[in-house]
Amino acid sequence: MQSLHGAIKGVCLGTLVLCAASSSDALGQVSVSWRSSHAAEKESAKPRARDLGIAPGVLSPGPLNAITDIAGVRVGHVTLIEGKTVRTGVTAILPHGGNLYADKVPAGFAVGNGYGKFAGTTQIMELGEIETPIVLTNTLSVPQGMEGVIEWTLAQPGNESVRSVNAVVGETNDGYLNDIRALSVRSHHVVEAIEIAQEGPVEEGAVGAGTGTINFGWKGGIGTSSRLLPEGLGGYSVGVLVQTNFGGILEIDGVPVGEELGQYYLKGAVDRGDADGSIIMVVATDAPLSDRNLTRLARRALSAIARTGSPATNGSGDYAVAFSTAESVRRTPERRRNPAAIKNLPNAQMSPLFEAAMEAGQEAIYNALLRARTMTGFRGTIEELPVAEVERLLKRYGR
């Protein structure tokens, strides 16, 4: 598949799906399809949370109800489906469309439970900035994720003298549906995900880094949502994208869905480890925030995990990274060389943003579940969340 890298350069699409024929196919051919996120959204009959009347919180979503409601933010997916064993992929999030290494964005990082691998985070905590795309993939492909990010960054015009790159790469473990030891993700897949990243609607469900993930015992995936603050509170936007692969006892808008449907952690008073897994939360905002307050914002986003019914178990890696796209706080070369005056929101104005991050994170998790489809893979089949049953429960509980 290495030759595909050159084939897609310059193509501005949101999702690349690579489907290889199974080993029983004598031709062994590889079929490739490109589709924009908007086209994929229209093709899918699976609802988002708001289609079912599920609207967590009191704040309104942005026009797309996605992380791309934050101007300039781009998302790209590469989905790998090969034979009966490979179900994995890559998702790339770009804070803006310029040279990220030259024009770094302030950022913060938070850990809910640290059983995971999230490359580049110590430098985020030390310097409070991000200088590359944020890439999500599977646990054993973090090195390939870093390689791809570094390769892409070094190739950008203006970076000819760059000798150090802090690649930011997070993961969840998709080893049930995906033969994770096959190491199917390569660095060129990462470059492809970055290069096809676009603004606009974001494809959700079993796509990109969410292709093989599991959430609350059902099929998980990628989900996104956003919140817009009223003008009286600054008019800022907050968007969240999640890679869901964690468990617990699913609650949707206060309804005990997992318990009602008999699909939940500690069923029969036995800990089978089925709530382990991980979640990565990527939070974007156009509010002019310091890296310190972005760290606080990342911490608040993690509260969405509890609101959906997870205790953040011992074997779950629960992480959030937050960045600001505001021009007034961007770490430009000039601002990194000399003292600079910046517009920075004070602590007393952070609480509405905290609410926005929590609400958007909660709805993003629901969207990941609702948009994902049943998938058969390496070790078996994981069913999708039964939407009709969820609708019935929501009505019964008056939601």
N, C-alpha and C positions, 0 to 999 in steps of 0.2 A: 504493500500500500504506500510505500515511500513516494512513488511517482505522483501520487495525488496532491502532494504539497504544492508543486508547481502549477498543477491544473486549476487550483482555486484562487491563486493570487489575484487580487483586484476584484474578487467577487464579494459584494456586500450583502451577505445573507446571515440570518441569525442562527441557523442550525445546519450542521452537516451530519448526515446519517450514513454510516458505513455498514453495509450488511453483506457478510461473506457467506457463501453457500456452505452447507454442512459437509463433513468429510465424505458422506455417502454420494455427493454429487460428483460424477466422473469428470466433469469439466472444471470443477473447483473455481468457477468464475466468481468475481467480486462485483456486486452491483452497488452503485453509488447514487444516492439521490440528494439533491440540494433542495431545501424548502425554507422560505422565510418564516419567521415566527408568526407573522400575521396569517399566512396561508395555513400553517399548521393549526392555529387556534380556530380558524373557521372550519377546518376539516373535522375537528374533534367535537363529539356530542357530549363529552364529559363536562359537567358544570363546574364553575368556580363557586366559592362560598356564597357570594352575594346572589348568585342565581337561585340559591335555596333560601334566601332571606337571612343568611348568617352574616352578621355585620358587627364584629366585636368592637366595643368601645363607643365613644361619643363623637370622635372626630371623623371628618369626611375623607374618603380616599381621593387621590389625584385622578386625572383624566384616564390613565391607563391602569390605575391601581397596581402599579409595579415599580420596582426600583428605578426604572428608566423614566419615571416622572421627574426625577432629578436631572435637570438639563445637562446634557453631555455624557451621562453615564451610558455605557454600552455593555451588552451581554452577548456572548457567543457560546454555542454548544457544539461539541463533536460527540456523537453517539456511536458506540462500537457494539454491534451485534453480529457475532460470528458463530455459525453452527449452533450447537445446543449448550455451549459452555461459556461463551464470552458475552457478558452483559455489563458493560461499563462505559466510561466516557470521561469527558472533560468539560467543565464550564469555566469560562473566563469572564471576569467583570473588570471593565476599564473605567476608572474615575473620570477621565475626560479623553478627548480624541487627539490631544497634542502629544508632545514628547514628555512622557511621565517621569523619565529620569531627570530631565532638565527642570520641569515644572512639577515638583513633588507636591503631594497633598498632605495636610496634617491628618493624623490618624491616631486612634486609640485601640487597645486590645484588652479583652477580658476573658477570663477562664471561669466556667461554671464548675466543671469537673475535668481534670487534666489528663484523662486516659486517651491520649491521641497524639497525632503528629501535625504540627502546624508550623511549617518552615518560615523563617523570616520574622518571627514575632519578637525575639529579644531586641532586634534593632528598632522595631516599631516602638517598643516600650522605652528604649533608651533615647531615641531621637524624635519620636512622636511624628513620624512621617512615613508615607509609602511612595516608592519610586518605580513600581512596576505594576502590571495588571495583577489582580488577585485571581489565582487559579484554584479550582476545586477538582478533585479526582478521587481515586481509591487509595487505600492505605499504603499498598506496596508500590504505588506509582508516584509518590511524592518526589523521589529523585528525578524521574523523567519530567515531572512538572517543573521542577527547578531548572533542569537543563533547557527545556523549551522556552521558559520565561527569559533566561539569560541569553539564549541564542537570539530571540526576537529583540530584546533590548539592545544588545550589542550591534544589531543590524540597522537600528534606527538612525536616520541622518542626524548628525550632530553628536553622536555618541562614539566617534572614532577613537577617542582617547580614554574611554571608560575602562577602568581596571577592577572595579568592584561593583557588584549588583546584588541587592538584597531581594531575592525572589520570594514572593509571598504565596505559599502553596498550602492549602488545607485539605483534609481528607475525611472520609468515613469508610467503613469496611463493608464492601459489597460481596463478601466471600461466600454467601449462600447461593445467590443466583449467578454469580460470576466466578469463574475459575481464576481467582485473584493471583495464584502462583504462576499463571501463564504470562504475566507481565505484558498484557496486550497493549497498554497505553505506551506510546513512544513519544519522543520529544516533538516530532513533526505534527502529531495530533494536537499538542498544546499550542504550537505556533498557529495551526489552522483555526483553532477555537478563538484565539486572539484576533487573527486577521479577519474573520467573518463576523466579529462582534458588531452589533448595531444598536442604534437607539430604536425606540418603538416598543410594540408588544413583545412580551417575553414568553417563550414556550415553557410550559410547566409539566410536571408529572415525570414519567420515566424517560428522561432525556438527559443528555450530557452526563454530568457527574452523578445524577440521580437515577441513571438507567437501571442499576441493580440494587438499589437501596430498599430497606424495609422500615415501616413506621407503625408503631403500635400493633405489630403483627400483620398489618396489611401492606400492600405495596406503597412504598414511599417515593420520594423523588425531589424535584426542584419545585419550589413555590415562591411566590413573590406578592408583595402588597405595598401600599403606601398610605400616608396620611398627610393632609394639608392643614396647617394651622390657620385659623381665622386671621384677618388682617390686624385685628386688635391685639393679637398675640405674636405679631411679626410676619405672618403670611408665609412662613418657611415650610418646606416640604421635607419629609423623612420617608425613605424607601428601604425595604428589607428584602433580601433574597436569601432563601434557606436551602440547604442540602440536608434532607431529613432521613435519618437512619437510626432512630432511637425508639424507646418504648415506655410503657407505663400503663395507665388506665385511661384511655382516651375520653376526654370530655370535649364536647362541642357546644360552645355558647352556654355552658352550665349543665348540659344534658349528659348523663353518664353513659355514653354510647358504648364504650368498651365493655362495661359491666353488663349492660342490657343485652348486648349481642354475644356475651360469653367469650370475649377475646380480650384477655387482660393479664397483666403481670400479677404474679402471686395467686393465680387461680388454683384452688385446691390447697392453698397454704404451702405451696412449693415454689422455691426460687430456682427456676430453670435457666436463669441468665438471659431470658428472652426480652428483657427491657434494656439490655446493653446495646451499644451501637454507635451513636454519636450524632451530633448536629453541628453544622457550621452556619452561622448567621452573619451575613454581610449587610452592614447598615450604611446608607448614604444619606447625606443631607446637604442642602444648600445654605444652611445657617452658618454664619461665620463663627466657628468654634475653635478654641485652642485644643491641642492634643490632650490636655488634661480633661477637659469637658467631653471630648470625644470618647475617652476611656470611660467616663461616667455614663455616657449614652450607650456604649456597648454593654455595660453591666446591666442597664435597665432592659435592654432588648432580651437578655437571657431570662427575664421574668416571664416571658411568653411561654417558655418551656413548661413551667409549673401550671400556667393557666390552661394548657392543653392536656394536663394530666400526668406529666412525667416528674419523678422525684430526682432525676439526674443520677442514675445508678452508678455504682462503682466502676463498671466496665464501659461507661459511656463518656466519650470526649465531647464536651459541650463548650463551644467557643463562639465569641463574637468579635468582629473587627468592624470599626466604624471610621468613616472618613468624611471630610467636608470638601465640597466642590467650589465653595465661595472664592471668588477671585481675590478678595481682600485678605485672605489668610493663606493663599497658595505660596508654597516655598519656592519662589523663583530664584534664578541664579543671583540676581541683584540683592534680594532679601537675605540670601544666605551669606553674602559677602559683607554686607554693611548693616548697621542698625536700621530698623524700619518701623514706622508706625502702622499698625494694622487695626482694623475694626474687629472687635472681639466681643461676643455676647457675654454678659456677666452671669455669674452663678444664679442670681435671683430670677433670671429668665429661662432657666433650663427645664423647669418642671413640665411645661407643656410638651417639650421635645421628648422628655422621658415617656410621657403618656403615648405620644405618637409612635415611638419605637416599640413599645410593648404591644400596642394594638396592631400595628403593621406586622410585627413578628408573629403574633398569634394567628392572624388571618393568612399569612404566608404559609404557615404550617398546614392549616386546613386546605389551602389551595393545592399544596403538594400532594396531599392524600386524595383529594377529590378528583384531581386531574390524572392521576396515575391509573394505569390499566393492569389487569391480571397478567402476570409474566411467568413463564416456565423457563428455567435455566439449569445451571450446573447441578444443584442438589435437589431440585424439586420445583414446585409451583407456589407462588405467593399470590393470593387473591386480592383483587382491588376492594377498597372500601365499598360496601353495598349501599349505593346512593338511595335506593328506594326505601331501605330499612332506616337509614338516617332521617329521611324525610318523615317517615311514619313516627319516629321517636320525637322529632322536633315538634310535630303537631300534638303528640300526646302530652308533652311537657309544656305546651303552650308557648313554644318559641317560634 
